[in-house]
Amino acid sequence: MSFSAYDSKPWLKLYADRVPEELPLPQESMVDLFEASARRVPEQDAIRYFDATISFGKLDDLAGRFAALLDVYGVEKGDRVAVYTQNNPQFLIAQYGAWKRGAIVVPINPMLKSRELDYHLNDSGARVLVALESLYQDVARGVVPGTGVEHVLTTSELDFLPAGEPPANLRGVQRRRSGEAEDLVEALGGVEPSPSARVRVSADDPAYLVYTSGTTGKPKGAIETHSSIAFNSRVYQAWMQIGDEDSVFGVAPLFHITGLVGHAGLAGVAGVPLVLFHRFDAEEAFRLIEKWRPTMTIGAITAFIALMNVSGSETRDLSSLTKCYSGGAPIAPSITEQFEEKFGIYVHNAYGLTETASPTHFVPLGKHAPVDEGTGALAIGVPVPGCEARLVSVEDPSLAVPVGEPGEFAARGPMIFSGYWNKPGETEKAFQDGYFLTGDVAVMDEDGWFYVVDRKKDMINVSGYKVWPREVEDVLYTHPQVKEAAVVGVPSEYRGETVKAFVALKEGDGVTEDELIAYAKERMADYKYPREIAFLDELPKTATGKYLRRELRDHGDREGAAHGA
């Protein structure tokens, strides 16, 4: 079977009139493009943080100060700077400042616990850590001495807000300064932007190490170049027709590839405001949408479900969000229908991975995604400009599959990452003939719509966050009563998938489901710990001792359906 069905790109006829079939390759770095925006619209709001604002000119100045600070620290081009915050202005200050210095930004999920943070800092070789005070005190303080981190800067979510009563979702937050770390705002005030701190950064230089999970179960740092991030930021800008009158609502977390590209990258390149509010809170989201009237957002479907479920939400005004997208987790067609019925806003589907710098597929703006008759899956959209997409045989990725038949989705283009950090073997296995193998099984119809219908790998997708079963199992195995543990993903209307564990206990004093869930919750990020645990006398295994995950998953699906998971 040839690849001609995909090479002919039938999806191009579905593009909106103003969306080009191709986009030029970026010739400048992301920091070059941000600085161009700061020169073009210096007085424009770059950040709207709750009710406060920071202009592009001010953000550029603060980033220049951070770069000067890194210069004092001896940070050189190619060094890594880890950022361990929520959706706060300090994330962007550190990001653009690190890029001015030629450093690589390592976004750290603020939900990670000690053992996870230790791995990320050591694997990336980060020399500098910027962390919220609470995250430093509760997690990072005990981890940093065992890493190569030489300088720690802490900051508060209350910084950059006016004096007085804080926003509702920050009430009760207290400053937690540490004598062992520098205060970021004070340190920035002690230096001035310096031309000598600004080094030349090319489009091909690495911009981020974004950690994702892989077939070994260990997180892998995906190397995202300035070019790949800039290209897909431009894809967002062109696809959604972002102009000076637009603004971006920061639903997705900035440490996640969706937030990095669909929020920070898009706003910085287009020179438009980005609305941030620390972390998602449905009530605060409504208030800020009604105050700032943002036009574009993209986030996990769970955020949109949360908005629908707020008491009195039917009276709230979301009409400004005319460019509304969701990606990162499967979406039930009924959810988009309910959201549109309630708010008059259609949530367009999107698809992308860390390794693809967010989007490879978007539903065209203004179009409703079709539903695959055979599987009931909502279309993820059509390939974006520059994305060469094909479906290949799961058994032999050198072979194409016919239109309408399921195959592993493979992609090639300027948005694809350049490899895994210090893992050449893993990088080689991820590609076939220059195409990145996503591990997702999809179908393409004759019009060029794509539908993700299955997952090749055992990865669990919880609200867009990837969970590797072995990582959860490793924690469960540390409990003294656990004899066997196997983890699978089961359907969840709210999260797309949720984590379920099957456990066989040792003889003797038992442990309850609630006790074991609490044990896991204390030791891993909130999205990773199992929400359900089923106890079996013995877990089903193959003759070679491998757990029969499909059998367990089918068992979990049946129980989930019975209990309305």
Rosetta blueprint (number, residue, H / E / L):
1 M L
2 S L
3 F L
4 S H
5 A H
6 Y H
7 D H
8 S L
9 K L
10 P H
11 W H
12 L H
13 K H
14 L H
15 Y L
16 A L
17 D L
18 R L
19 V L
20 P L
21 E L
22 E L
23 L L
24 P L
25 L L
26 P L
27 Q L
28 E L
29 S L
30 M H
31 V H
32 D H
33 L H
34 F H
35 E H
36 A H
37 S H
38 A H
39 R H
40 R H
41 V L
42 P L
43 E L
44 Q L
45 D E
46 A E
47 I E
48 R E
49 Y E
50 F L
51 D L
52 A E
53 T E
54 I E
55 S E
56 F H
57 G H
58 K H
59 L H
60 D H
61 D H
62 L H
63 A H
64 G H
65 R H
66 F H
67 A H
68 A H
69 L H
70 L H
71 D H
72 V H
73 Y H
74 G L
75 V L
76 E L
77 K L
78 G L
79 D L
80 R E
81 V E
82 A E
83 V E
84 Y E
85 T L
86 Q L
87 N E
88 N L
89 P H
90 Q H
91 F H
92 L H
93 I H
94 A H
95 Q H
96 Y H
97 G H
98 A H
99 W H
100 K H
101 R L
102 G L
103 A L
104 I E
105 V E
106 V E
107 P E
108 I L
109 N L
110 P L
111 M L
112 L L
113 K L
114 S H
115 R H
116 E H
117 L H
118 D H
119 Y H
120 H H
121 L H
122 N H
123 D H
124 S H
125 G L
126 A L
127 R L
128 V E
129 L E
130 V E
131 A E
132 L E
133 E H
134 S H
135 L H
136 Y H
137 Q H
138 D H
139 V L
140 A H
141 R H
142 G H
143 V L
144 V H
145 P H
146 G H
147 T L
148 G L
149 V L
150 E L
151 H E
152 V E
153 L E
154 T E
155 T E
156 S L
157 E L
158 L L
159 D L
160 F L
161 L L
162 P L
163 A L
164 G L
165 E L
166 P L
167 P L
168 A H
169 N H
170 L H
171 R L
172 G L
173 V L
174 Q L
175 R L
176 R L
177 R L
178 S L
179 G L
180 E L
181 A L
182 E E
183 D E
184 L H
185 V H
186 E H
187 A H
188 L H
189 G H
190 G L
191 V L
192 E L
193 P L
194 S L
195 P H
196 S H
197 A H
198 R L
199 V L
200 R L
201 V L
202 S L
203 A L
204 D L
205 D L
206 P E
207 A E
208 Y E
209 L E
210 V E
211 Y E
212 T E
213 S L
214 G L
215 T L
216 T L
217 G L
218 K L
219 P L
220 K E
221 G E
222 A E
223 I E
224 E E
225 T E
226 H H
227 S H
228 S H
229 I H
230 A H
231 F H
232 N H
233 S H
234 R H
235 V H
236 Y H
237 Q H
238 A H
239 W H
240 M L
241 Q L
242 I L
243 G L
244 D L
245 E L
246 D L
247 S L
248 V E
249 F E
250 G L
251 V L
252 A L
253 P L
254 L L
255 F L
256 H L
257 I H
258 T H
259 G H
260 L H
261 V H
262 G H
263 H H
264 A H
265 G H
266 L H
267 A H
268 G H
269 V H
270 A H
271 G L
272 V L
273 P L
274 L E
275 V E
276 L E
277 F L
278 H E
279 R L
280 F L
281 D L
282 A H
283 E H
284 E H
285 A H
286 F H
287 R H
288 L H
289 I H
290 E H
291 K H
292 W H
293 R L
294 P L
295 T L
296 M E
297 T E
298 I E
299 G E
300 A L
301 I H
302 T H
303 A H
304 F H
305 I H
306 A H
307 L H
308 M H
309 N L
310 V L
311 S L
312 G L
313 S H
314 E H
315 T H
316 R L
317 D L
318 L L
319 S L
320 S L
321 L L
322 T L
323 K E
324 C E
325 Y E
326 S E
327 G L
328 G L
329 A L
330 P L
331 I L
332 A L
333 P H
334 S H
335 I H
336 T H
337 E H
338 Q H
339 F H
340 E H
341 E H
342 K H
343 F H
344 G L
345 I L
346 Y L
347 V L
348 H E
349 N E
350 A E
351 Y E
352 G E
353 L E
354 T H
355 E H
356 T H
357 A L
358 S E
359 P E
360 T E
361 H E
362 F E
363 V L
364 P L
365 L L
366 G L
367 K L
368 H L
369 A L
370 P L
371 V E
372 D L
373 E L
374 G L
375 T L
376 G L
377 A L
378 L E
379 A L
380 I L
381 G E
382 V E
383 P E
384 V L
385 P L
386 G L
387 C L
388 E E
389 A E
390 R E
391 L E
392 V E
393 S L
394 V L
395 E L
396 D L
397 P L
398 S L
399 L L
400 A E
401 V L
402 P L
403 V L
404 G L
405 E L
406 P L
407 G E
408 E E
409 F E
410 A E
411 A E
412 R E
413 G L
414 P L
415 M L
416 I L
417 F L
418 S L
419 G L
420 Y E
421 W L
422 N L
423 K L
424 P H
425 G H
426 E H
427 T H
428 E H
429 K H
430 A L
431 F E
432 Q E
433 D L
434 G L
435 Y E
436 F E
437 L E
438 T E
439 G E
440 D E
441 V E
442 A E
443 V E
444 M E
445 D L
446 E L
447 D L
448 G L
449 W L
450 F E
451 Y E
452 V E
453 V E
454 D E
455 R E
456 K L
457 K L
458 D L
459 M L
460 I E
461 N E
462 V E
463 S L
464 G L
465 Y E
466 K E
467 V E
468 W L
469 P H
470 R H
471 E H
472 V H
473 E H
474 D H
475 V H
476 L H
477 Y L
478 T L
479 H L
480 P L
481 Q L
482 V E
483 K E
484 E E
485 A E
486 A E
487 V E
488 V E
489 G E
490 V E
491 P E
492 S E
493 E L
494 Y L
495 R L
496 G E
497 E E
498 T E
499 V E
500 K E
501 A E
502 F E
503 V E
504 A E
505 L E
506 K L
507 E L
508 G L
509 D L
510 G L
511 V L
512 T L
513 E H
514 D H
515 E H
516 L H
517 I H
518 A H
519 Y H
520 A H
521 K H
522 E L
523 R L
524 M L
525 A L
526 D L
527 Y L
528 K L
529 Y L
530 P L
531 R L
532 E E
533 I E
534 A E
535 F E
536 L L
537 D L
538 E L
539 L L
540 P L
541 K E
542 T L
543 A L
544 T L
545 G L
546 K L
547 Y E
548 L L
549 R H
550 R H
551 E H
552 L H
553 R H
554 D H
555 H H
556 G H
557 D H
558 R H
559 E H
560 G H
561 A H
562 A H
563 H H
564 G L
565 A L
